[in-house]
Amino acid sequence: QVQLVESGGGLVQAGGSLRLSCAASGRTFSNYAMGWFRQAPGKERECVAAISRYGSTYYADSVKGRFTISRDSAKNTMYLQMYSLKPEDTAVYYCAADRSLRVAAAASESEYDYWGQGTQVTVSS
């Protein structure tokens, strides 16, 4: 069992930056692919970034060049650095863990087994 706890959300003006963190419990964090998802009101949850256990990454087109996903296995923590934030980035952001040992990071939420409770990111115009 893995527990995930997100932090770092908040209110920021358009053009600003935030860094989200996802702290994971358990000794097998380094074996899991990890992902950041978001869900805006009235919209489906979508993957914005994912990172495999080997460090390969995936980004949604809407965040490429603005968001950076990373992980620190020594700290059992994953990060999402967000720059040049836009009002359309406003959403609840969730981190997720995939225990399947797949090589590449998955972008589909159905591939993830553990989820955090979410952290709100609000970008004002």
Phi, psi and chi 1 to 4 in degrees:
 res  aa     phi    psi   chi1   chi2   chi3   chi4
   1 GLN       -  137.6 -172.8   73.5   12.8      -
   2 VAL  -122.6  134.9  173.3      -      -      -
   3 GLN  -110.7  135.6  -68.9 -172.7  -32.4      -
   4 LEU  -120.9  133.8  -55.8  172.3      -      -
   5 VAL  -131.2  117.1  179.2      -      -      -
   6 GLU   -88.2  153.4  -57.6   96.1  -23.7      -
   7 SER  -154.6  166.2   61.1      -      -      -
   8 GLY   104.7   -4.8      -      -      -      -
   9 GLY   -71.0  172.3      -      -      -      -
  10 GLY   164.2 -166.3      -      -      -      -
  11 LEU  -104.0  129.2  173.2   64.5      -      -
  12 VAL  -142.4  151.1   64.2      -      -      -
  13 GLN   -78.7  155.5  -71.7 -172.1  -28.2      -
  14 ALA   -55.9  137.5      -      -      -      -
  15 GLY    92.2  -10.7      -      -      -      -
  16 GLY   -83.9 -174.8      -      -      -      -
  17 SER  -131.4  153.3  -57.6      -      -      -
  18 LEU  -146.1  153.1  -78.9  175.0      -      -
  19 ARG  -123.6  119.9 -172.0  176.7   80.6  157.9
  20 LEU   -92.6  145.6  -55.2 -177.2      -      -
  21 SER  -123.1  149.7  -61.6      -      -      -
  22 CYS  -133.1  108.2  172.6      -      -      -
  23 ALA   -92.7  129.7      -      -      -      -
  24 ALA  -113.1  140.2      -      -      -      -
  25 SER   -89.5  165.4   65.0      -      -      -
  26 GLY    97.3  157.8      -      -      -      -
  27 ARG   -89.6   -7.7  -63.2  175.2  -64.7  173.3
  28 THR  -105.8   20.1   55.2      -      -      -
  29 PHE   -52.9  -42.3  171.8   79.7      -      -
  30 SER   -66.3  -16.7   60.3      -      -      -
  31 ASN   -85.0  -13.5  -70.6  -22.4      -      -
  32 TYR   -96.5  140.5  -63.2  158.2      -      -
  33 ALA   -74.6  148.8      -      -      -      -
  34 MET  -130.1  152.7  -57.0  -71.4  -65.2      -
  35 GLY  -143.9  155.7      -      -      -      -
  36 TRP  -111.4  128.4  -75.9  102.5      -      -
  37 PHE  -121.4  161.3  -70.5   75.3      -      -
  38 ARG  -142.7  153.0   68.8 -175.4 -179.2 -171.9
  39 GLN  -138.7  118.1 -172.9  167.1   24.2      -
  40 ALA   -93.2  157.0      -      -      -      -
  41 PRO   -55.4  129.4  -26.2   34.9      -      -
  42 GLY    78.2    4.7      -      -      -      -
  43 LYS  -121.9  160.4  -65.3 -172.2  176.6 -179.0
  44 GLU   -76.0  156.0  -66.4 -174.2   -6.5      -
  45 ARG   -71.3  137.5 -171.3  155.8   55.4 -177.1
  46 GLU  -131.5  151.0   62.2  171.7  -14.3      -
  47 CYS   -82.6  127.4 -178.4      -      -      -
  48 VAL  -100.2  -29.9  -64.7      -      -      -
  49 ALA  -161.7  150.8      -      -      -      -
  50 ALA  -148.0  154.5      -      -      -      -
  51 ILE  -139.1  131.4 -174.3  165.9      -      -
  52 SER   -79.7  172.8   74.8      -      -      -
  53 ARG   -67.0  -16.4   49.6 -159.2  -68.8 -112.6
  54 TYR   -98.3   -3.6  -59.1  106.3      -      -
  55 GLY    99.2   -1.9      -      -      -      -
  56 SER   -71.8  149.8   62.6      -      -      -
  57 THR  -125.3  158.7   56.9      -      -      -
  58 TYR  -132.0  140.1  159.3   85.5      -      -
  59 TYR  -133.3  140.1  -66.7   97.9      -      -
  60 ALA   -67.2  148.6      -      -      -      -
  61 ASP   -57.0  -34.7  -72.7  -16.8      -      -
  62 SER   -68.1  -16.1   58.4      -      -      -
  63 VAL  -119.9   -3.6  -53.7      -      -      -
  64 LYS   -57.1  133.8  -80.3 -178.9 -178.3  176.8
  65 GLY    84.7   -9.6      -      -      -      -
  66 ARG  -116.4  -32.5  -60.5 -170.7  -61.8  120.2
  67 PHE  -111.0  146.7  -69.4    9.9      -      -
  68 THR  -133.0  125.5  -58.9      -      -      -
  69 ILE   -99.2  142.0 -170.9  171.5      -      -
  70 SER  -152.0  167.8   61.7      -      -      -
  71 ARG  -144.3  148.3   63.5 -168.8  -59.4  164.5
  72 ASP  -126.4  100.4 -175.4  -23.8      -      -
  73 SER   -66.7  -29.3  -66.4      -      -      -
  74 ALA   -64.3  -29.4      -      -      -      -
  75 LYS  -103.5    1.3  -64.0 -178.0  178.1  179.7
  76 ASN    51.6   43.8  -84.1   13.3      -      -
  77 THR  -135.8  140.8  -58.7      -      -      -
  78 MET  -115.2  150.0  175.9  179.3   64.8      -
  79 TYR  -128.0  155.6  -56.3   97.9      -      -
  80 LEU  -133.9  105.8 -174.6   68.0      -      -
  81 GLN   -87.8  124.0  179.7   67.5   55.6      -
  82 MET  -118.8  122.8  -55.7 -175.3  -67.6      -
  83 TYR  -115.8  165.0  -64.2  103.1      -      -
  84 SER    47.2   49.2  -57.8      -      -      -
  85 LEU   -64.9  145.6  -76.4  161.3      -      -
  86 LYS  -120.6  156.5  -55.6  175.2 -179.0 -179.9
  87 PRO   -55.0  -32.8  -29.5   36.6      -      -
  88 GLU   -71.9   -6.1   51.2  -97.0   44.2      -
  89 ASP   -82.5   -7.5  -65.4  -42.3      -      -
  90 THR   -61.0  125.1  -64.3      -      -      -
  91 ALA  -178.3  170.5      -      -      -      -
  92 VAL   -87.7  128.1  177.8      -      -      -
  93 TYR  -104.1  131.5  -77.1   71.0      -      -
  94 TYR  -120.0  143.1  -59.4   89.3      -      -
  95 CYS  -103.3  154.0   68.0      -      -      -
  96 ALA  -145.6  153.9      -      -      -      -
  97 ALA  -124.8  138.9      -      -      -      -
  98 ASP  -113.6  115.4  168.3   10.0      -      -
  99 ARG   -91.1    9.1   65.3 -178.1  178.2 -175.9
 100 SER   -76.4  -10.7   70.8      -      -      -
 101 LEU    67.2   18.5  -57.8 -178.6      -      -
 102 ARG   -61.1  156.2   75.3 -178.6   71.8 -109.5
 103 VAL   -75.5  -46.4  173.9      -      -      -
 104 ALA   -97.0  153.3      -      -      -      -
 105 ALA   -75.5  137.1      -      -      -      -
 106 ALA   -90.9  149.0      -      -      -      -
 107 ALA  -104.8   -4.0      -      -      -      -
 108 SER   -96.3  131.5  170.4      -      -      -
 109 GLU   -64.0  -22.5   65.7  175.5  -66.9      -
 110 SER   -68.1  -15.9   63.4      -      -      -
 111 GLU   -86.3   -6.3  -56.5  -66.8  -14.0      -
 112 TYR  -102.6  141.7  -71.8   82.8      -      -
 113 ASP  -104.5  -28.9  -55.6  -71.9      -      -
 114 TYR  -126.6  142.6  -55.4  107.2      -      -
 115 TRP  -134.1  145.4  -66.7   84.1      -      -
 116 GLY   -83.2 -179.6      -      -      -      -
 117 GLN   -86.5  -13.3   82.3  -72.1  -10.3      -
 118 GLY    96.9  152.7      -      -      -      -
 119 THR  -137.5  136.0 -174.8      -      -      -
 120 GLN   -81.5  131.9  176.8   71.3   45.6      -
 121 VAL  -119.5  123.8  171.4      -      -      -
 122 THR  -124.1  124.0  -57.1      -      -      -
 123 VAL  -112.8  117.9 -176.0      -      -      -
 124 SER   -92.2  147.5   64.0      -      -      -
 125 SER   -89.2      -   57.1      -      -      -
